[in-house]
Amino acid sequence: MFTGIVTDLGEVRAIEPAGEARDLKLVIATGWNTDKIPLGASVACNGCCLTVVEKGPGTLAFTASAETLDKTTIGRWRPGTPVNLERALRVGDELGGHLVTGHIDGVGRVAAASPEGGSLRLTIRPPPHLMPYLAPKGSVAVDGVSLTVNDVDADAFGVNIIPHTAEVTTLGRLKPGDPVNIEVDLVARYLARLLEARGR
């Protein structure tokens, strides 16, 4: 479980085949002290929960399955790609964002990006099946960053990126057409499932 509060902006160092399938090993450079991160630890990488399989001074390695590559933006990564990193939530940690599982619901695209006051205004078009889970003032994770939904229309939603978030995450670099990982709010997902089960 995560909170959507990014604590390091990493960078893809290398991408290598992993096994005989289409799985890939991703080596990501980080500013964290990797000595304190155990093998098997969960890390959200642009919102995707991945497991540490190797580590070195200033680097962490993860395996991404073919399913993950198909369902997220990870299949588009290249050496040099910046990556939002967050370690798993521990009991007693501050819940600064909202509860995020690290399971991506779909890949959306940035429809518009423009300055608004001192912030960056993003309009994001998610897959159509995710629109019912988005509501004004609700929560959404975009590339692993916890955000408040400002507005929702027929096929897109808007968020504001404050200068600090734009500086310490990948969101400040987004431009129209860029793909982003989207995870809808956990409560909205379970509420929709409950209503479905009740036949509504």
C-alpha positions as CSV (number, residue, x, y, z in Angstrom):
1,M,0.0,0.0,0.0
2,F,1.2,3.5,-0.8
3,T,0.0,7.1,-0.3
4,G,0.8,8.7,-3.7
5,I,3.5,11.0,-2.1
6,V,6.6,10.6,-4.2
7,T,9.8,10.7,-2.3
8,D,12.4,10.4,-5.0
9,L,12.6,11.1,-8.7
10,G,14.6,8.2,-10.2
11,E,15.8,7.5,-13.7
12,V,15.9,4.4,-15.8
13,R,19.5,3.3,-16.0
14,A,19.1,0.0,-18.1
15,I,16.5,-2.3,-19.5
16,E,17.4,-5.9,-20.0
17,P,15.5,-9.1,-21.0
18,A,14.5,-11.2,-18.0
19,G,13.9,-14.9,-18.7
20,E,12.5,-16.4,-21.9
21,A,9.2,-14.5,-22.1
22,R,8.8,-10.8,-22.7
23,D,9.6,-9.9,-19.1
24,L,12.1,-7.2,-18.6
25,K,14.5,-6.3,-15.8
26,L,14.5,-2.5,-15.1
27,V,17.5,-0.9,-13.4
28,I,16.5,2.4,-11.9
29,A,18.9,5.0,-10.3
30,T,17.8,6.5,-7.0
31,G,18.9,8.9,-4.4
32,W,17.8,6.6,-1.6
33,N,20.2,4.7,0.5
34,T,19.7,1.3,-1.1
35,D,21.5,-0.5,1.8
36,K,18.4,0.1,3.8
37,I,16.0,-1.3,1.2
38,P,15.7,-5.1,1.4
39,L,15.3,-7.5,-1.5
40,G,11.6,-8.2,-2.0
41,A,10.6,-4.7,-0.9
42,S,7.7,-3.1,-2.8
43,V,8.3,0.2,-4.6
44,A,5.8,2.2,-6.6
45,C,7.4,3.2,-9.9
46,N,5.2,5.7,-11.7
47,G,2.4,4.2,-9.6
48,C,3.2,0.6,-10.5
49,C,3.9,-1.7,-7.5
50,L,7.2,-3.5,-8.4
51,T,9.4,-5.8,-6.3
52,V,13.1,-5.2,-5.7
53,V,15.0,-8.2,-7.2
54,E,18.5,-6.7,-7.2
55,K,20.2,-3.6,-5.8
56,G,23.5,-1.8,-5.9
57,P,24.9,1.5,-4.7
58,G,22.3,4.0,-5.9
59,T,20.3,1.5,-8.0
60,L,17.4,-0.8,-7.6
61,A,16.3,-3.5,-10.1
62,F,12.8,-4.8,-10.7
63,T,11.2,-7.4,-13.0
64,A,8.2,-6.2,-15.1
65,S,6.0,-9.0,-16.5
66,A,4.6,-9.0,-20.0
67,E,1.2,-8.2,-18.4
68,T,2.6,-5.2,-16.6
69,L,4.3,-4.0,-19.8
70,D,1.0,-4.3,-21.7
71,K,-1.2,-2.6,-19.1
72,T,1.0,0.3,-18.0
73,T,3.4,2.9,-19.5
74,I,6.4,0.8,-18.4
75,G,6.7,-0.8,-21.9
76,R,7.4,2.6,-23.2
77,W,10.3,3.3,-20.9
78,R,13.8,3.8,-22.2
79,P,17.2,4.5,-20.5
80,G,17.0,8.1,-19.2
81,T,13.2,8.0,-18.5
82,P,12.4,9.7,-15.2
83,V,10.4,7.7,-12.7
84,N,8.4,8.7,-9.7
85,L,9.4,6.5,-6.7
86,E,7.6,5.8,-3.5
87,R,8.4,3.1,-0.9
88,A,5.6,1.1,0.6
89,L,3.6,2.6,3.5
90,R,4.6,1.4,7.0
91,V,2.3,1.2,10.0
92,G,2.6,4.6,11.7
93,D,3.6,6.5,8.6
94,E,1.8,9.8,7.8
95,L,-0.9,9.3,5.3
96,G,-0.3,12.5,3.3
97,G,-2.1,11.6,0.1
98,H,-4.7,8.9,-0.2
99,L,-4.6,5.1,-0.1
100,V,-3.0,3.8,-3.3
101,T,-2.5,0.1,-4.1
102,G,0.0,0.3,-6.9
103,H,-2.3,-1.6,-9.2
104,I,-2.9,0.5,-12.4
105,D,-6.4,0.7,-13.7
106,G,-5.6,2.0,-17.1
107,V,-3.4,4.2,-19.2
108,G,-4.7,7.7,-20.0
109,R,-3.3,10.5,-22.1
110,V,-2.7,14.2,-21.4
111,A,-5.2,16.1,-23.5
112,A,-4.0,19.6,-22.5
113,A,-1.3,21.2,-20.3
114,S,-1.3,24.9,-19.6
115,P,-0.1,27.4,-16.9
116,E,-2.8,28.5,-14.4
117,G,-1.6,31.0,-11.9
118,G,1.6,29.6,-10.5
119,S,0.4,26.0,-11.2
120,L,0.2,23.7,-14.1
121,R,-3.3,22.7,-15.3
122,L,-3.5,19.2,-16.8
123,T,-6.5,17.8,-18.6
124,I,-6.3,14.0,-18.7
125,R,-8.4,11.6,-20.9
126,P,-8.6,8.2,-19.2
127,P,-9.9,5.0,-20.7
128,P,-13.7,5.5,-20.9
129,H,-14.5,2.7,-18.4
130,L,-12.7,4.7,-15.6
131,M,-14.8,7.9,-16.0
132,P,-17.5,6.7,-13.5
133,Y,-14.9,6.4,-10.8
134,L,-13.8,10.1,-11.1
135,A,-15.6,12.9,-9.2
136,P,-14.8,16.5,-8.5
137,K,-12.8,16.8,-5.2
138,G,-12.2,13.1,-5.3
139,S,-8.7,11.5,-5.4
140,V,-6.8,9.9,-8.3
141,A,-3.2,8.8,-8.7
142,V,-1.5,9.9,-11.9
143,D,1.9,8.2,-12.5
144,G,1.8,7.4,-8.8
145,V,1.2,11.0,-7.6
146,S,-1.9,11.5,-5.3
147,L,-4.0,14.4,-6.8
148,T,-7.3,16.0,-6.2
149,V,-9.7,16.0,-9.2
150,N,-10.7,19.5,-9.9
151,D,-13.4,18.9,-12.5
152,V,-14.8,16.1,-14.6
153,D,-16.5,16.3,-18.1
154,A,-17.8,13.6,-20.4
155,D,-14.4,12.1,-21.2
156,A,-11.7,13.8,-19.2
157,F,-10.8,15.2,-15.8
158,G,-8.7,18.2,-14.7
159,V,-6.0,18.5,-12.0
160,N,-3.7,21.3,-10.9
161,I,0.0,20.6,-10.3
162,I,1.5,23.0,-7.8
163,P,5.1,24.2,-8.4
164,H,6.6,21.9,-5.8
165,T,4.9,18.8,-7.3
166,A,5.9,19.9,-10.8
167,E,9.6,20.1,-9.6
168,V,9.9,16.9,-7.6
169,T,7.9,14.5,-9.9
170,T,7.5,13.8,-13.6
171,L,4.2,15.7,-13.8
172,G,5.8,19.0,-14.5
173,R,7.3,17.6,-17.7
174,L,4.1,16.2,-19.2
175,K,2.8,17.5,-22.5
176,P,-0.3,16.8,-24.6
177,G,-0.2,13.3,-26.0
178,D,1.9,11.8,-23.2
179,P,0.6,8.6,-21.7
180,V,0.1,8.3,-17.9
181,N,-0.7,5.5,-15.5
182,I,-4.0,6.0,-13.7
183,E,-5.3,4.4,-10.5
184,V,-8.7,5.4,-9.4
185,D,-9.7,5.9,-5.8
186,L,-9.9,2.6,-3.8
187,V,-13.1,3.6,-2.1
188,A,-14.8,4.5,-5.4
189,R,-13.7,1.2,-6.9
190,Y,-15.3,-0.9,-4.0
191,L,-18.4,1.3,-3.9
192,A,-19.0,0.7,-7.6
193,R,-18.5,-3.1,-7.1
194,L,-20.9,-3.1,-4.2
195,L,-23.6,-1.3,-6.3
196,E,-23.0,-3.7,-9.1
197,A,-23.5,-6.7,-6.8
198,R,-26.8,-5.2,-5.6
199,G,-27.9,-4.8,-9.2
200,R,-27.8,-1.0,-9.4
